[in-house]
Amino acid sequence: MLELDLADPACPGLLLDPARSRIGHGVEDGHSFDAEIEQDMVLHGYNRLGDASTARRRLTLVFSPLLLEPDNELRTLGLVGSVDQLRDFGRQGFLVLSAMIDEDVLVELDSEVDRLITRKPPPADKVGFHHYFEHPTDLPVADRALRLSGVQSLAEQLIAPLAIDLAFDHIQVATSIYGWDHEPGGGHIDGYGTPGQTEPRTFTMLAAIYLGDETEAGRGNLWVWPGSHLGHERLFRERGVDILMSEESMGGHACLLDPAPDFGDGQPVLANRGDVLLAHHLLAHNQSGNMWNPMRRIIYYRLAATGHKERWADTHTNALLEYAPVRAAL
């Protein structure tokens, strides 16, 4: 967090997009950056904060430098980190960013999840996965964490200059209850298996905030098949973007097709409390068992880039279409 005094002539110029009101861009010492204003400090009717007429002259901002090479190609992305991380995302389909969420936010999230589970407890004899899909207004802490704790900004760094927001009217709280000893044999992609659907409910990116210690397998970890976003791209190019709409896939499981594509071996995602996961929508994934603690809990956000709905089919045959910074790093 960085506090800037707008009355200070040394304050760098910040250009904000009035249509979005909380996200802006600026340049300082040849480096461009994104700036996110705390929700209770939103300004209106400005193009340049330094010239804004406002009673609030001091703003708290979250900065994510976007470093540019002389040829103006994107090379590193602030909190996302290095070119290697961008390349890893492009090749593997996911990133885990360590210690992104402050503990005070995590404590608030814990309390909100506790209240949700108290209101809607799982069956008494339930083991394994138990998921909640709640409207953002019913999970205000989780919604604020997306927007004000840097998760949305981190996601946008992978798809700049596009913006990103919730694709659907829900935030997912995923739990795994102790007693299910399971390692998945194959993965799926989300958006399939709804009765009567005529096209998949696709999005751009899955983001997650970790609430517990998943630094070892067997803790309810998400499993992924690295590089399978590119495997799905090949599948859709060769067999059509509606191939997983068939009953054969049983809700987006390419591994159940005949013949099935080879996505290689799956692996558990290892992460700790406060880490953030960013994963490509086409990355094959699945849930695993929890044999460690009473209940594993994680917050998932399904995010869509601006205009995704109109181009979803193109994103299936060109997996990095919406990821310009990732393409530039490869």
N, C-alpha and C positions, 0 to 999 in steps of 0.2 A: 504494500500500500504506500502511496506517495501523496503527501498533502502539498498542494500548490496554492500560493497566494496570487490571485489574478491581478491584484493591484501592483504587484512587483513587476517592474519593467523587464526583469530577467526571466519572467515566466514565459516558456515557449508558447508559440501560437498553437491553438487547438481548433481544428475545423470539425464541426459536428454536422451530421446529417439530420436536418430538422425532422425528417419523416420517422426517424427512429429514436430520437430524443435522448438516448442514453449512451450511444456508441459514437465515438468520434475518431478522427485521425489527425495526426500532427507530424511535424518534422523538426528535429533538433540535431544539430551537428551532423547533418547528412543522413540521419537514421529516421525512418518513418515509424510511427507507432500507433497502436489502437489505444483509446482511452475509454474507460467505462465509468460512468458517474453513479455514485450511490443513489439508490432509488429515491430517497427522501430529498435529493438535491437536484431534481430535474429542473432544467430551465426551459423557457419557451420563447419563441420569437427571436432567434439569433441565427447568425451564420458563423460568427467568430466569437468564442468565449471572451477573448481579451477585450472585445468591444461591447460585450453584453451589458445591459443595464439591469442590475439585479441587486437585491439586498444581500445575497450570499456571495461574498467575494472569495471565499475559501472553499475549495472542493477537494474531496478525497477521491483519488483516481487509482485504477489498476492499470499498469502499463505492461504492454507486451511488445517489445521492439521487433520491428520487421527490418532486418538488415539487408541492404541491397548492394550487390556488386556493381562495379562501374558499367557493366553491360545491362544493368537493371533487371537481371534475373534474380529471382528470390533464392537466397542461399541458406539463411537460418531464420527461425521464427521464435524469437523471444522465449516465452515460457515453454513452448513445445521443444525448443532446444536446438539441435544441430542438424546439419544436412544429413548426417547418418540416420537420425531419427526419422526424418522425412522419407528417406530411402527405405528404412525399415517398414514404415507404414505402407509405402507403395508396394513393397515386395511381400510383406507378411500380412498386411491388412489390419493391424492393430498396434496400439501403443499403450503402455502403462506409464503414467507420469506420477512420480513419487511426491508425497507430502504436499499436495496442492491445496487441501482444504484445512482451514484452521480448526483447532480442537473445539473452540467455542461453538462453531457452526455444527460440528459433528455431534456435540452434546445436545444441541437443539434438535438435530435430525433424529438422534436416539429417542428423545422424548416424544417426537411426533410419531415415530414408528411404534413406540410403546402404546400410545393412545389408539392408534389404528388397530393394532392386534387385540387390544382390550375390547374395542367396539366390535370387532369381527374376528373372534378367535377361530383358529383352525379346529377341525374335529379332534376330540380328545385322544383318539387312537392314531392320529395322522403321523406318518413319518415321511421323510423326503420333501420334495418341493411343494410349496404352497405360496401362490402369488396373489398380489393385490394390484388391480388397475384402477387408480383413483383419479378423479378430475383434479386438475392443478389447484382449483380453489379449495379443495378438501385437504390438500397437502401444501399449505402456504410456505412452510419452512423449506421443503424440498424445491418448490418453485423458485423461491428467492435464492437458494443455493445454486441453482442452475444459472441464474441471471447475474448474481452479484458476487459469487465466489470464484469467478473466472472460468467455469466449465463451458459456458456458451462462447466466451471469447477464445478459449483454447480450441474449441471445435471450429470456429470461424477461421482460425489461422490456417487450417488445413484446406479450406475451400475458398479463401479470398480470391477475388473481391466479392464473392457471393455472401449473403447473410444466411443465418440458420436459426431455426426456432423449432419448437415442438411440432412434430408432424401430425399428431393426433391429440384428442382431448383427454389424454391420460398421462400420468407418471406411474411407473411400476415400482412397487416394493416387492422384491423377490426374497423369499425365505427358503431355507432348507432345514428341516427338523431332524435332529439326531436319530440315527437308527437305519438309514438307507445306505448300504454299502454298495456303491455303484460307480462304474466307470463307463461312459458312453462309448459305443462302438462306431457311431457315425454322427454327423451333424446335420443341421437344417438351416435355412434362412427364414426370417420372419415374414409375415404378410400373406401366408397361404393357409388354406384349410377352413375358411369361414364359409358356411353353407350359403349357396346362392351368389357368391362373388363372381364377377365377370373378368376381373383383373386383380393382380396382387396389390395389397396395401403396402407399397414400398416406401422407403425413406432413404436418407443419405447416410446417416451415421448413428451408431449406438454409443451413448456416453453413460458412464456409471460413476457413482461415488461409493467407495468402499467404507463400510462402517465397522468392519472387523478385521481380524488377522487371517489372511488367506495366503500366507507365505509358504505353506506346504500343501501338498495334495491331500485329498480326503476331508476337506473342510467345506464342502459344498461348492467348490470352485466352478466357475464357468470354464468349459473346455472349448478350445478353438482348433481349427485346422488351418495352420499358417499357409498363406498363399491361396487359399480356396476362393477368395474373391476373384482372383484371376482365372481359377478353374471354372467358376460359375460363368464368367465372361465367355470363356471358350465354349462352354455348354450351350449358352444362349445363342451364340453366333452360329453354332453348328446345327442346333436342333430347335431353335425358335424360342422367343422370350416367354411363350406360354407353356413350355415343357413341364414346369412344375405345377401347373394348374390341374394336371391329371390326378386321378385318384391313386395312381400308382405311387406317387411321391409321398402320399399320406401327410400332406401339409408342409411342403417345401423341403423334403428330404431327397436330395439328388442321389444319395447313397442307396436308395431303394429302386432307382430306375434300372432298367435292363436294356442295354448294358449301363452299368454305373460308372461315372467318371472316377478317376483315381485322384483323390485329394491328399494322399499321403497319410501320415499318422497324426492323430490329435494330441493335444497336450493341455494340461490345466494352466490357467492364467494365475500366476502367483503375484499377489499384491497385498498391501497392508492398509490399515485404517488411515483414511485421509488421502489415499491414492485415487487417481482418476484414470479410467479406461476410456479410450476412444477407439472404436472399431467400425470398419466398413460394413455397410448393410449386407453386402454379398459374402461376408466371411461366414463360413459354416461354423456353427457353434452348438453347444448343448449343455445340459446341466449334469452335475455329478452329485454323488452322495456325500452326506455329512456324517462322519464318525468321530467328531472331535468335540464340538460344543453343543449346547442344547438347541440353539437356533442361529444359523447363519443369516445375515441380513445385508441387502445391498439395494441402492437406489438406481434405477435405470431410466434413461431418457431416450426416446426415439426422436431424432432430429431430422428435419428436411431442409435442404437448401431452397432459397427462393426460386420458384418456378419448377421445382422438382416434379410436381404432379404432371406437368405438360411434357416433360422429357424423360419420364421414368423408363420407358422402353429403351431409349438410347443409352441410359446409364447401365442397363443390363448387358449391352454389347460393347460398351466402352466404360469399363469399371471406374476409371479415373477421370471421367468427363467433368465431374463437378469439383475435382481436386487439382486445380491449376498449380498451386505451390508444390504439391507432391510430384506432379508431372515434370515440373521444372528442375526438381532435385535429382530425378532419375537419369 
